[in-house]
């Protein structure tokens, strides 16, 4: 009887052990499947939780540019007023401004460093090209930029027949991952063959530039002139491409009858003009020309 009970107890214990082993094995298998599944989805879970949110950035850079012959700050009222010039610039909110007829330390304009003062008033960076010594100071063209100026280059034209020496100022700037060149010039006032001579040198100077290129300035010639046509063969005219209203007349400021101030950009560079306009002001003897551009 005792043996029988003992045998029954042993069999029951063996049965319980077997059931425990089966249950344990089943648990381990379920756990392994769960762990494997968790590991499989874990990277996705972590990625979804840690993925930063980025704003989609357009591949196009939108900028506003201006060209303005400031007549050394003297308006149609014969009064020099750089704050007035700065006010005209600020109201248009340009990113880049090409300036012509700029004095630095010249007696006729009270020895003022005009480009430094305009940069202070507009809170923009500047570059200056010294084309001519005059009345104890310097005279030339300049650039104002809201973008950091990476590089500056100045080239003088070889045309010495005209007393007023002229040249080309160019800068390299970068914004939003886009690097491009911005240049300004002021061509011969008196002679068309002189302007053609300078235009040829301008094109030679700029042909080494790669990528988007914007050229602005006072060309002293209307669109029918050969010097304009020579340059326009390699550039697009923002006034025409932007389908601006009117004829783009910019001189003289009180009653404009000539289109001689231009904003151009290199052809086949992926850039394009969105719109262009002139600003009605008599702060100088020219009115500014402004354009909104897109750069690829």
NORBEL-V450071 format. One record per residue. N is the residue number from 1. SS is DSSP state (2 for helix, 1 for strand, 0 for the rest). PHI is phi in whole degrees, -180 to 180 (none if undefined). D_LAST is the distance of its C-alpha to the last C-alpha in Angstrom with 1 decimal. Layout:
n=N ss=SS phi=PHI d_last=D_LAST
n=N ss=SS phi=PHI d_last=D_LAST
This chain:
n=1 ss=0 phi=none d_last=100.2
n=2 ss=2 phi=-65 d_last=98.4
n=3 ss=2 phi=-64 d_last=97.0
n=4 ss=2 phi=-64 d_last=95.8
n=5 ss=2 phi=-64 d_last=94.0
n=6 ss=2 phi=-62 d_last=92.5
n=7 ss=2 phi=-63 d_last=91.2
n=8 ss=2 phi=-66 d_last=89.7
n=9 ss=2 phi=-63 d_last=87.9
n=10 ss=2 phi=-62 d_last=86.5
n=11 ss=2 phi=-65 d_last=85.3
n=12 ss=2 phi=-66 d_last=83.7
n=13 ss=2 phi=-64 d_last=82.0
n=14 ss=2 phi=-64 d_last=80.7
n=15 ss=2 phi=-65 d_last=79.4
n=16 ss=2 phi=-64 d_last=77.6
n=17 ss=2 phi=-64 d_last=76.1
n=18 ss=2 phi=-64 d_last=74.9
n=19 ss=2 phi=-64 d_last=73.3
n=20 ss=2 phi=-64 d_last=71.7
n=21 ss=2 phi=-64 d_last=70.4
n=22 ss=2 phi=-64 d_last=68.9
n=23 ss=2 phi=-62 d_last=67.4
n=24 ss=2 phi=-63 d_last=66.0
n=25 ss=2 phi=-64 d_last=64.6
n=26 ss=2 phi=-62 d_last=63.0
n=27 ss=2 phi=-60 d_last=61.5
n=28 ss=2 phi=-63 d_last=60.1
n=29 ss=2 phi=-65 d_last=58.5
n=30 ss=2 phi=-62 d_last=57.1
n=31 ss=2 phi=-63 d_last=55.7
n=32 ss=2 phi=-63 d_last=54.1
n=33 ss=2 phi=-62 d_last=52.5
n=34 ss=2 phi=-62 d_last=51.2
n=35 ss=2 phi=-63 d_last=49.9
n=36 ss=2 phi=-62 d_last=48.2
n=37 ss=2 phi=-66 d_last=46.6
n=38 ss=2 phi=-63 d_last=45.5
n=39 ss=2 phi=-63 d_last=44.0
n=40 ss=2 phi=-65 d_last=42.1
n=41 ss=2 phi=-94 d_last=40.5
n=42 ss=2 phi=-59 d_last=40.2
n=43 ss=2 phi=-58 d_last=36.7
n=44 ss=2 phi=-65 d_last=35.3
n=45 ss=2 phi=-63 d_last=37.1
n=46 ss=2 phi=-64 d_last=35.9
n=47 ss=2 phi=-62 d_last=32.3
n=48 ss=2 phi=-65 d_last=32.4
n=49 ss=2 phi=-80 d_last=34.0
n=50 ss=2 phi=-107 d_last=31.8
n=51 ss=0 phi=-63 d_last=28.3
n=52 ss=0 phi=-71 d_last=26.2
n=53 ss=0 phi=-94 d_last=24.3
n=54 ss=0 phi=-116 d_last=20.5
n=55 ss=0 phi=-77 d_last=18.4
n=56 ss=0 phi=-69 d_last=15.6
n=57 ss=0 phi=-96 d_last=12.3
n=58 ss=0 phi=-69 d_last=9.4
n=59 ss=0 phi=-78 d_last=6.2
n=60 ss=0 phi=-106 d_last=4.7
n=61 ss=1 phi=-100 d_last=6.5
n=62 ss=1 phi=-99 d_last=9.1
n=63 ss=1 phi=-135 d_last=11.3
n=64 ss=1 phi=-119 d_last=14.4
n=65 ss=1 phi=-125 d_last=15.8
n=66 ss=1 phi=-138 d_last=19.4
n=67 ss=1 phi=-121 d_last=21.6
n=68 ss=1 phi=-152 d_last=25.2
n=69 ss=1 phi=-83 d_last=28.3
n=70 ss=0 phi=-90 d_last=30.6
n=71 ss=2 phi=52 d_last=33.8
n=72 ss=2 phi=50 d_last=34.7
n=73 ss=2 phi=88 d_last=34.8
n=74 ss=1 phi=-96 d_last=37.5
n=75 ss=0 phi=-89 d_last=37.3
n=76 ss=0 phi=-66 d_last=39.1
n=77 ss=0 phi=-87 d_last=42.1
n=78 ss=0 phi=69 d_last=42.4
n=79 ss=0 phi=-109 d_last=41.8
n=80 ss=1 phi=-83 d_last=39.5
n=81 ss=0 phi=-153 d_last=37.7
n=82 ss=2 phi=-71 d_last=34.7
n=83 ss=2 phi=-65 d_last=34.7
n=84 ss=2 phi=-67 d_last=34.3
n=85 ss=2 phi=-61 d_last=31.3
n=86 ss=2 phi=-61 d_last=29.7
n=87 ss=2 phi=-63 d_last=30.5
n=88 ss=2 phi=-63 d_last=28.6
n=89 ss=2 phi=-65 d_last=25.5
n=90 ss=2 phi=-63 d_last=25.9
n=91 ss=2 phi=-68 d_last=26.4
n=92 ss=2 phi=-95 d_last=23.0
n=93 ss=0 phi=56 d_last=21.2
n=94 ss=0 phi=-76 d_last=18.7
n=95 ss=0 phi=-88 d_last=16.5
n=96 ss=1 phi=-141 d_last=17.1
n=97 ss=1 phi=-133 d_last=20.1
n=98 ss=1 phi=-96 d_last=21.3
n=99 ss=1 phi=-115 d_last=25.1
n=100 ss=1 phi=-122 d_last=27.7
n=101 ss=1 phi=60 d_last=31.5
n=102 ss=1 phi=-118 d_last=31.7
n=103 ss=1 phi=-101 d_last=35.0
n=104 ss=1 phi=-136 d_last=35.8
n=105 ss=0 phi=70 d_last=39.5
n=106 ss=0 phi=-93 d_last=40.7
n=107 ss=2 phi=-60 d_last=44.1
n=108 ss=2 phi=-63 d_last=43.3
n=109 ss=2 phi=-115 d_last=40.8
n=110 ss=0 phi=63 d_last=43.3
n=111 ss=0 phi=70 d_last=41.8
n=112 ss=0 phi=-76 d_last=38.9
n=113 ss=1 phi=-83 d_last=35.7
n=114 ss=2 phi=-63 d_last=33.6
n=115 ss=2 phi=-71 d_last=30.1
n=116 ss=2 phi=-65 d_last=31.4
n=117 ss=2 phi=-69 d_last=32.9
n=118 ss=2 phi=-65 d_last=29.9
n=119 ss=2 phi=-64 d_last=27.8
n=120 ss=2 phi=-66 d_last=30.6
n=121 ss=2 phi=-69 d_last=30.8
n=122 ss=2 phi=-99 d_last=27.1
n=123 ss=0 phi=59 d_last=26.7
n=124 ss=0 phi=-125 d_last=23.8
n=125 ss=1 phi=-77 d_last=23.6
n=126 ss=1 phi=-142 d_last=24.4
n=127 ss=1 phi=-137 d_last=24.7
n=128 ss=1 phi=-133 d_last=27.3
n=129 ss=1 phi=-118 d_last=28.2
n=130 ss=1 phi=-84 d_last=32.0
n=131 ss=1 phi=-95 d_last=32.7
n=132 ss=1 phi=-153 d_last=36.3
n=133 ss=1 phi=-81 d_last=39.3
n=134 ss=1 phi=-153 d_last=40.9
n=135 ss=0 phi=45 d_last=43.9
n=136 ss=0 phi=80 d_last=43.8
n=137 ss=1 phi=-141 d_last=40.1
n=138 ss=1 phi=-125 d_last=36.7
n=139 ss=1 phi=-134 d_last=34.6
n=140 ss=1 phi=178 d_last=31.0
n=141 ss=1 phi=-114 d_last=27.4
n=142 ss=1 phi=-150 d_last=25.5
n=143 ss=1 phi=-135 d_last=22.3
n=144 ss=1 phi=-110 d_last=22.0
n=145 ss=1 phi=-141 d_last=19.2
n=146 ss=0 phi=-81 d_last=18.9
n=147 ss=0 phi=-91 d_last=16.8
n=148 ss=0 phi=-60 d_last=18.9
n=149 ss=1 phi=-86 d_last=19.3
n=150 ss=1 phi=-85 d_last=19.1
n=151 ss=1 phi=-149 d_last=20.4
n=152 ss=1 phi=-129 d_last=22.1
n=153 ss=1 phi=-143 d_last=23.4
n=154 ss=1 phi=-129 d_last=25.8
n=155 ss=1 phi=-125 d_last=27.1
n=156 ss=1 phi=-91 d_last=30.2
n=157 ss=0 phi=-77 d_last=30.8
n=158 ss=0 phi=-85 d_last=34.1
n=159 ss=0 phi=-71 d_last=35.3
n=160 ss=0 phi=-111 d_last=38.5
n=161 ss=0 phi=-68 d_last=40.3
n=162 ss=0 phi=-82 d_last=39.0
n=163 ss=0 phi=-62 d_last=40.4
n=164 ss=0 phi=-83 d_last=37.1
n=165 ss=0 phi=-70 d_last=35.0
n=166 ss=0 phi=-133 d_last=31.3
n=167 ss=1 phi=-166 d_last=28.2
n=168 ss=1 phi=-123 d_last=24.5
n=169 ss=1 phi=-114 d_last=23.0
n=170 ss=1 phi=-134 d_last=19.6
n=171 ss=1 phi=-131 d_last=18.2
n=172 ss=1 phi=-112 d_last=15.7
n=173 ss=1 phi=-131 d_last=14.3
n=174 ss=1 phi=-142 d_last=12.6
n=175 ss=1 phi=-157 d_last=11.7
n=176 ss=0 phi=58 d_last=10.9
n=177 ss=0 phi=82 d_last=10.2
n=178 ss=1 phi=-108 d_last=7.7
n=179 ss=1 phi=-110 d_last=9.9
n=180 ss=1 phi=-156 d_last=10.0
n=181 ss=1 phi=-108 d_last=13.0
n=182 ss=1 phi=-125 d_last=14.8
n=183 ss=1 phi=-136 d_last=18.0
n=184 ss=1 phi=-137 d_last=21.0
n=185 ss=1 phi=-151 d_last=24.1
n=186 ss=1 phi=-144 d_last=27.4
n=187 ss=0 phi=-87 d_last=29.0
n=188 ss=0 phi=-43 d_last=32.7
n=189 ss=0 phi=-81 d_last=34.5
n=190 ss=0 phi=-97 d_last=37.5
n=191 ss=0 phi=-124 d_last=37.0
n=192 ss=2 phi=-68 d_last=34.6
n=193 ss=2 phi=-66 d_last=35.4
n=194 ss=2 phi=-67 d_last=34.5
n=195 ss=2 phi=-66 d_last=31.1
n=196 ss=2 phi=-63 d_last=30.5
n=197 ss=2 phi=-60 d_last=31.7
n=198 ss=2 phi=-69 d_last=29.2
n=199 ss=2 phi=-62 d_last=26.3
n=200 ss=2 phi=-64 d_last=27.0
n=201 ss=2 phi=-67 d_last=27.0
n=202 ss=2 phi=-57 d_last=23.8
n=203 ss=2 phi=-64 d_last=22.1
n=204 ss=2 phi=-64 d_last=23.9
n=205 ss=2 phi=-63 d_last=22.8
n=206 ss=2 phi=-90 d_last=19.1
n=207 ss=0 phi=-67 d_last=19.0
n=208 ss=0 phi=-79 d_last=19.1
n=209 ss=0 phi=-74 d_last=15.8
n=210 ss=0 phi=-104 d_last=13.1
n=211 ss=0 phi=82 d_last=9.3
n=212 ss=0 phi=-60 d_last=7.9
n=213 ss=1 phi=-143 d_last=11.2
n=214 ss=1 phi=-117 d_last=12.8
n=215 ss=1 phi=-123 d_last=16.5
n=216 ss=1 phi=-131 d_last=18.9
n=217 ss=1 phi=158 d_last=22.7
n=218 ss=1 phi=-97 d_last=26.1
n=219 ss=0 phi=-89 d_last=26.6
n=220 ss=0 phi=56 d_last=30.2
n=221 ss=0 phi=-155 d_last=29.9
n=222 ss=0 phi=-87 d_last=29.2
n=223 ss=0 phi=-64 d_last=27.0
n=224 ss=0 phi=-84 d_last=30.1
n=225 ss=0 phi=-74 d_last=30.4
n=226 ss=2 phi=-66 d_last=29.9
n=227 ss=2 phi=-67 d_last=28.1
n=228 ss=2 phi=-63 d_last=25.4
n=229 ss=2 phi=-61 d_last=25.3
n=230 ss=2 phi=-62 d_last=25.0
n=231 ss=2 phi=-71 d_last=21.9
n=232 ss=2 phi=-65 d_last=20.4
n=233 ss=0 phi=-66 d_last=20.8
n=234 ss=0 phi=-114 d_last=17.8
n=235 ss=1 phi=-132 d_last=15.8
n=236 ss=1 phi=-104 d_last=15.0
n=237 ss=1 phi=-93 d_last=17.1
n=238 ss=2 phi=-60 d_last=15.6
n=239 ss=2 phi=-65 d_last=19.2
n=240 ss=2 phi=-77 d_last=19.5
n=241 ss=2 phi=-69 d_last=16.2
n=242 ss=0 phi=-85 d_last=16.4
n=243 ss=0 phi=50 d_last=20.0
n=244 ss=0 phi=-68 d_last=21.5
n=245 ss=0 phi=-81 d_last=25.2
n=246 ss=0 phi=83 d_last=27.7
n=247 ss=0 phi=-102 d_last=27.6
n=248 ss=0 phi=74 d_last=25.7
n=249 ss=0 phi=-68 d_last=29.0
n=250 ss=0 phi=-131 d_last=28.9
n=251 ss=1 phi=-150 d_last=32.2
n=252 ss=0 phi=-77 d_last=34.9
n=253 ss=0 phi=-63 d_last=34.0
n=254 ss=0 phi=-75 d_last=37.2
n=255 ss=0 phi=-145 d_last=37.0
n=256 ss=0 phi=-61 d_last=33.8
n=257 ss=0 phi=-129 d_last=34.5
n=258 ss=1 phi=-125 d_last=32.0
n=259 ss=0 phi=-103 d_last=28.3
n=260 ss=0 phi=-131 d_last=27.6
n=261 ss=1 phi=-110 d_last=24.8
n=262 ss=1 phi=-134 d_last=21.2
n=263 ss=1 phi=-122 d_last=17.5
n=264 ss=1 phi=-123 d_last=15.6
n=265 ss=1 phi=-141 d_last=12.2
n=266 ss=1 phi=-59 d_last=12.0
n=267 ss=0 phi=-69 d_last=12.4
n=268 ss=0 phi=60 d_last=10.7
n=269 ss=0 phi=-106 d_last=7.6
n=270 ss=0 phi=84 d_last=5.3
n=271 ss=0 phi=-87 d_last=5.8
n=272 ss=1 phi=-156 d_last=8.7
n=273 ss=1 phi=-91 d_last=11.8
n=274 ss=1 phi=-90 d_last=13.2
n=275 ss=1 phi=-163 d_last=16.5
n=276 ss=1 phi=-149 d_last=18.6
n=277 ss=1 phi=-161 d_last=22.1
n=278 ss=1 phi=-107 d_last=24.9
n=279 ss=0 phi=-110 d_last=27.0
n=280 ss=0 phi=-78 d_last=30.7
n=281 ss=0 phi=-156 d_last=32.4
n=282 ss=0 phi=-117 d_last=35.0
n=283 ss=0 phi=-68 d_last=34.3
n=284 ss=0 phi=-136 d_last=33.7
n=285 ss=0 phi=-87 d_last=34.6
n=286 ss=1 phi=-112 d_last=31.0
n=287 ss=0 phi=-100 d_last=28.9
n=288 ss=0 phi=-73 d_last=25.4
n=289 ss=1 phi=-113 d_last=22.4
n=290 ss=1 phi=-129 d_last=19.5
n=291 ss=1 phi=-147 d_last=16.2
n=292 ss=1 phi=-97 d_last=13.6
n=293 ss=1 phi=-123 d_last=10.0
n=294 ss=1 phi=-117 d_last=6.7
n=295 ss=1 phi=-117 d_last=3.8
n=296 ss=0 phi=-75 d_last=0.0
